[in-house]
Amino acid sequence: MVVNGIDRIANDGRLFRGKRLGLITSPTGLNAEFASTIQLLHDNYRLAALFSPEHGVRGNVEAGGMVDTYADPITGVPVYSLYRPDSKRLTPEMLDAVDMVVYDIQDIGVRYYTFISTMLLALEDCAKAGKPFVVLDRINPLDGVTVEGNVLKEAYRSFVGHYPLPVRYGLTAGEVAAMANEQMGWKAELHVVRCGGWERTMQFPDTGATWIHPSIGIPRFETALVYPGTCLFEGTNVSEGRGTTFPFEMIGAPFIEAERLSDEMNGKRLPGVRFRPVYFKPAASKFAGETCGGVQLYVTDRRAFRSVETGVTLLYAIRRNYAEFRFLPPLKEGSRPFIDLLAGDDVYRGDDWHDPAPLLERFREESRLFAEKKRQYHLY
């Protein structure tokens, strides 16, 4: 049976007893019996503070919405925001309220999924403050083996990419924490409560667990599987499917000819995926209320499928074929275009859109080198 760190905290009770605990969590913070980490720590130890990432500790904030400071209505514990307009960090005042910070959020193993940035920022803050940091580890639903995409460059660090990881990094949150703690020289007092029964080759369907969507935009495992590649469209004027029932699985825009794009993509014979022409009308986000033509991705072999390579190939095809295609401007004056923050580089804004093969070959080499480097931090 595969279990997460929260299911094994009884073995590490000495770690928590007598300490004021601050918990970073989300609605995925549940044990195998669907009891929340919030309630478990509140009932059995001294839960002194909740620290809220994007979407809120109870999932009541939409993507990108700012989180306020308030009292949790269930436990009465104060909730402090780690998703503020001016900062995403723990403040000295927040850290003064606790003796230890605990992290329990289901990650999806993708660099630009902001929960992993929240964890790393908090780990760094705890290191500076001399506060112990505990990761209640969770499985990587995409597996702990496959590495895809380019490694983020230092000049492109942001909240959607805080550490030099490839797009799909093949590590658990606890392993990422251990790697960053050593590589960045933070020297935090880090404890990882490990998962049980998980093997690195396992993807989520192999575990027998129930999928709890980690955010509104990732309703199912199939969404998480394509997300490393199709999230790139968030940096463009093409809809990534937000505002539909298949976010990140449907890609399109009013100017795209669905059948033409589908035929071209299927003609490339990409491993483990097929494309279906679709027309959809988003209820929110880009092109809300407008009919978009595009494609829906169907993963036919989740082991062979390579999301980043698929997403990049689709991005190249749309930009090459449609003059209306644009990269979105920076979110605020003086910042980089969002596509650069997602990419961790400026690789997508060049002029050569004839063939993605040279770029993908470079990505494979960066992934290979990272895969070798990460092995020393494997806990499973």
C-alpha positions in Angstrom: 0.0 0.0 0.0 1.3 3.5 -0.9 1.0 6.1 1.8 2.2 9.7 2.2 4.2 11.3 5.0 1.1 12.5 6.8 0.0 8.8 7.2 3.3 8.1 9.1 3.6 11.0 11.5 2.8 8.8 14.5 6.3 7.3 14.0 7.8 10.8 14.2 5.7 12.2 17.1 8.8 13.2 19.0 9.5 15.7 16.2 6.3 17.6 16.9 5.6 17.3 20.6 6.0 20.4 22.7 6.5 22.7 19.7 4.4 25.5 18.3 3.8 24.3 14.8 3.2 26.4 11.7 1.7 24.5 8.8 1.9 25.2 5.1 -0.9 23.2 3.4 -3.8 23.1 1.0 -6.9 21.0 0.4 -4.6 18.1 -0.7 -3.2 17.9 2.9 -5.2 14.8 3.8 -4.2 11.3 5.0 -5.4 8.1 3.5 -8.6 8.3 5.5 -9.3 11.8 4.2 -8.6 13.4 7.6 -7.0 16.8 7.1 -3.4 17.6 8.2 -4.8 20.8 9.7 -7.1 18.8 12.0 -4.6 16.1 12.8 -1.9 18.6 13.9 -4.5 20.7 15.7 -5.9 17.7 17.6 -2.7 15.9 18.5 -0.1 18.7 18.8 0.1 22.4 19.1 -0.9 24.0 15.8 -0.1 27.7 16.3 -0.3 29.1 12.7 -1.4 28.2 9.2 0.5 29.6 6.3 -1.5 29.9 3.1 -0.1 29.3 -0.4 -1.9 30.2 -3.7 -5.6 29.1 -3.6 -5.8 29.3 0.2 -5.3 26.5 2.9 -8.9 25.3 2.2 -8.9 26.0 -1.6 -11.3 28.9 -1.5 -9.2 31.4 -3.6 -9.0 31.3 -7.4 -5.8 31.1 -9.3 -3.8 34.3 -8.9 -6.1 35.6 -6.2 -4.4 37.2 -3.2 -4.8 35.6 0.2 -5.7 37.6 3.3 -4.7 37.1 6.9 -7.7 35.7 8.9 -8.7 33.2 11.6 -9.4 29.7 10.2 -13.2 29.2 10.8 -12.8 25.5 11.8 -9.9 25.6 14.2 -9.6 29.2 15.1 -5.9 29.1 14.2 -4.6 32.3 12.6 -3.9 32.0 8.9 -1.1 34.1 7.4 -0.7 34.6 3.7 2.3 33.4 1.7 0.7 34.7 -1.5 0.7 38.5 -1.0 1.1 41.1 -3.7 4.4 42.4 -2.2 5.9 39.1 -1.0 5.6 35.3 -1.0 7.8 34.8 2.0 7.5 34.1 5.8 8.1 37.3 7.7 10.0 37.5 11.0 6.6 38.1 12.8 5.2 34.9 11.3 8.2 32.9 12.3 8.2 34.4 15.9 4.8 32.7 16.3 6.1 29.2 15.7 9.0 26.8 16.7 8.8 24.7 13.6 7.3 24.9 10.1 5.6 21.9 8.5 4.9 21.5 4.8 2.2 19.2 3.4 1.0 19.9 -0.1 0.6 17.5 -3.0 3.0 18.5 -5.7 2.8 17.4 -9.4 6.5 17.4 -10.1 6.5 20.4 -12.4 8.8 23.5 -11.9 6.2 26.1 -12.7 3.6 24.7 -10.2 3.9 27.4 -7.6 3.5 25.2 -4.5 7.1 24.0 -4.9 8.3 27.7 -4.9 6.4 28.3 -1.7 8.1 25.4 -0.1 11.6 26.5 -1.2 11.1 30.1 -0.1 9.9 29.0 3.3 12.8 26.5 3.7 15.2 29.3 3.0 13.4 31.6 5.4 13.5 28.9 8.1 17.2 28.4 7.5 17.9 32.1 8.1 15.8 32.2 11.2 17.1 28.9 12.7 13.7 27.2 12.6 13.4 23.5 11.8 11.5 22.7 8.6 9.6 19.4 8.1 8.3 18.1 4.8 5.5 15.6 5.1 6.5 14.0 1.8 4.1 13.0 -0.9 4.6 10.9 -4.0 5.4 12.5 -7.4 2.3 11.6 -9.4 4.2 11.8 -12.7 6.9 9.3 -11.4 10.3 9.8 -9.8 12.3 8.8 -12.9 11.3 10.9 -15.9 13.0 14.2 -16.4 12.0 16.6 -19.1 12.7 20.1 -20.4 15.4 22.7 -19.9 16.9 23.7 -16.5 15.9 27.2 -15.3 18.7 29.8 -15.6 19.5 32.0 -12.7 18.6 35.3 -14.4 15.0 34.0 -14.9 14.2 33.1 -11.3 10.7 34.0 -10.3 7.8 32.6 -8.3 7.0 30.3 -11.2 10.6 29.1 -11.1 12.6 29.6 -8.0 15.3 27.0 -8.3 17.3 25.5 -11.2 15.0 22.6 -11.9 14.0 21.2 -15.3 10.3 21.5 -16.2 9.5 17.9 -15.0 12.1 17.0 -12.4 11.3 13.4 -11.2 11.7 14.1 -7.5 9.3 14.3 -4.5 8.9 17.6 -2.6 11.1 16.2 0.2 13.8 15.3 -2.3 13.7 18.8 -3.9 13.9 20.3 -0.4 17.0 18.2 0.4 18.6 19.0 -2.9 18.0 22.8 -2.7 19.1 22.9 1.0 22.5 21.4 0.2 23.1 22.9 -3.3 22.1 26.4 -2.2 24.0 26.2 1.1 21.0 27.1 3.2 21.9 24.6 5.9 18.4 24.4 7.3 17.5 21.8 9.9 15.4 19.8 7.5 13.4 16.7 8.3 11.5 14.6 5.7 8.8 12.3 6.9 8.9 9.8 4.0 6.2 8.1 2.0 5.7 4.3 2.3 5.3 1.7 -0.5 6.1 4.1 -3.3 8.5 3.1 -6.0 10.1 5.6 -8.4 8.6 4.2 -11.5 5.1 4.5 -10.2 2.7 7.1 -11.6 -0.4 8.1 -9.7 -2.7 5.4 -11.3 -0.3 2.7 -10.0 -0.7 3.7 -6.4 -4.4 2.9 -5.9 -4.9 6.3 -4.2 -7.8 8.7 -4.9 -7.0 11.8 -6.9 -7.6 15.0 -5.0 -7.2 17.9 -7.4 -4.2 20.0 -6.2 -5.7 23.1 -7.7 -8.7 24.2 -9.8 -6.7 23.9 -13.0 -5.6 20.3 -12.4 -8.9 18.4 -12.0 -7.6 15.0 -12.9 -4.4 13.0 -13.3 -4.6 13.2 -17.1 -4.4 17.0 -16.7 -1.3 16.8 -14.6 0.3 14.5 -17.2 -0.1 17.1 -20.1 0.5 20.2 -17.9 4.3 20.3 -18.2 4.0 21.0 -21.9 0.7 22.7 -22.4 1.1 25.2 -19.5 3.5 27.1 -21.9 0.4 28.4 -23.6 -0.3 30.6 -20.5 2.4 32.9 -21.9 0.6 33.3 -25.2 -2.6 34.6 -26.7 -3.8 31.0 -27.2 -6.2 29.5 -24.7 -4.8 26.8 -22.5 -8.3 25.6 -21.8 -9.0 27.5 -18.6 -12.7 28.2 -18.3 -13.5 24.8 -19.7 -13.9 21.3 -18.1 -10.6 20.3 -19.7 -8.0 22.9 -18.7 -4.5 22.3 -20.2 -6.0 19.3 -22.2 -7.6 21.6 -24.8 -5.6 24.2 -26.6 -7.1 26.7 -29.1 -8.0 30.2 -30.2 -10.6 31.8 -32.5 -8.1 32.0 -35.3 -7.1 28.3 -35.2 -8.5 25.8 -37.8 -9.1 22.8 -35.6 -9.0 20.1 -38.3 -5.9 21.4 -39.9 -4.0 21.6 -36.7 -5.1 18.2 -35.6 -4.1 16.6 -38.8 -0.6 18.3 -38.7 0.0 17.2 -35.1 -1.2 13.6 -35.6 1.1 13.5 -38.7 4.1 14.0 -36.4 3.6 10.7 -34.8 4.6 11.9 -31.3 4.9 9.0 -28.8 1.9 8.2 -26.6 -0.5 10.9 -27.7 -3.2 11.6 -30.2 -5.0 14.9 -31.1 -8.7 15.5 -31.7 -10.0 18.6 -33.4 -12.3 20.5 -31.0 -14.3 23.7 -30.7 -14.9 25.2 -27.3 -16.1 28.3 -25.7 -14.3 29.2 -22.4 -16.6 30.5 -19.6 -13.7 32.5 -18.2 -10.1 33.5 -18.8 -8.9 34.0 -22.4 -11.6 34.3 -25.1 -14.4 34.0 -22.5 -17.6 33.6 -24.5 -15.8 33.2 -27.8 -15.7 30.0 -29.9 -12.1 28.7 -30.2 -10.9 26.1 -32.6 -8.0 23.8 -31.5 -7.1 20.4 -30.4 -7.6 18.1 -27.4 -4.7 15.9 -26.3 -5.4 12.2 -25.5 -2.6 10.4 -23.9 -2.6 6.8 -25.2 0.6 5.6 -23.5 1.5 7.5 -20.4 4.9 5.8 -20.1 6.0 6.8 -23.7 4.3 10.2 -23.6 6.6 13.3 -23.3 4.6 16.3 -22.3 7.3 19.0 -22.7 8.3 17.8 -26.2 4.6 17.6 -27.2 3.9 21.0 -25.8 6.9 22.6 -27.6 6.0 20.9 -30.9 2.4 22.2 -30.6 3.6 25.7 -29.8 5.9 25.7 -32.8 3.2 24.5 -35.1 0.7 27.2 -34.0 3.2 30.0 -34.2 4.4 28.9 -37.6 0.9 28.6 -39.1 -1.0 31.6 -37.6 0.1 35.2 -38.0 -2.3 36.1 -35.2 -0.2 34.3 -32.6 1.4 36.5 -30.0 3.4 36.1 -26.8 1.8 38.0 -24.0 3.5 41.2 -22.7 5.1 41.2 -19.2 2.6 41.1 -16.3 4.0 44.4 -15.0 6.3 47.1 -16.2 10.0 46.1 -16.0 9.4 42.4 -15.7 10.1 39.7 -18.2 7.4 38.3 -20.6 5.5 35.4 -18.9 6.7 32.9 -21.5 10.3 33.6 -20.3 9.3 33.0 -16.7 7.7 29.7 -17.6 10.6 28.7 -19.8 13.2 29.8 -17.3 15.0 31.3 -20.4 14.2 33.3 -23.5 14.4 30.3 -25.8 10.9 30.6 -27.2 11.0 34.2 -28.5 13.6 33.7 -31.2 12.8 34.1 -34.9 13.5 30.5 -36.1 10.2 28.6 -35.9 10.9 26.1 -38.7 11.8 23.1 -36.6 11.9 22.5 -32.8 14.3 19.5 -33.1 17.5 21.4 -32.2 15.9 23.0 -29.1 14.4 19.7 -28.0 17.8 18.0 -28.3 19.3 20.7 -26.1 16.5 20.1 -23.6 17.2 16.4 -23.6 20.9 17.0 -22.7 20.0 19.4 -19.9 17.5 16.8 -18.6 20.1 14.0 -18.8 22.6 16.0 -16.7 20.0 16.9 -14.1 18.8 13.2 -13.9 22.4 12.2 -13.0 22.8 15.0 -10.5 19.5 14.3 -8.7 20.2 10.6 -7.9 22.2 11.4 -4.8 19.1 13.0 -3.2 16.7 10.0 -3.9 14.9 8.9 -0.8 13.1 6.0 -2.5 
